[in-house]
Amino acid sequence: MSRSVLVTGGNRGIGLAVARALADAGDKVAVTYRSGEPPAGLFGVRCDVTDSEAVARAVEEVTIQQGPVEVLVSNAGITRDGLLLSMSEETFGSVVDTNLMGAVRVTQQVVPGMLKARWGRLIYVSSTTGTAGAPGQANYAASKAALIGLARSLAKELGPRNITANTVSPGIIATDMAEGVTGARMKQLLSETALNRTGTPQEVAEVVRFLAGDGSSYVTGANIPVTGGGGVGC
């Protein structure tokens, strides 16, 4: 059965791979994007997730186009790295506002429809940095860790209405964001994974597709690492 899906930050990287995987499975998929052009073959809505009014308008557009959102994949996120002691409050807050509060804003817009339908899937793209931490990424790690707490709380709030909430935590994935990692640092990170390679956005998308489907109906409040074995034994 075709469902109405919204993927935030779905015009590149993991978000785009997720959107295409769900579209290939037969779902009606819309993506939000902040800049550039929407991906071909998908319904794109320009939206800055730090703007509550823009989020409300985007969800309304998606609802008109393909019906109330039944599956939300909250993927939109940014990094603004730096050591905490020299990081401004604005820099720290901007990452939290996008990565955490952006997810909250979109969730608040789509959940009423899920409650009415008594069915829904909330999937948040977190990061292994959220649980392991990383130097220079205190703001990013804090925002991604918070998504796990958000999902677990929503799992308990919304479970009685047959709405699940989970997070996926990718490790080192071959995206634009990973291109900024230096050769020596990348070599070190890869040595810490069991598979000794980067993952692909498509490999993350397959996990998200499982969580979005009927086969995951008894999975909620979970955080699924997609890390190639990074952190095994820790």
Order of alpha helices (4+ residues) and beta strands (2+ residues): beta-alpha-beta-beta-alpha-beta-alpha-alpha-beta-alpha-alpha-beta-alpha-alpha-beta
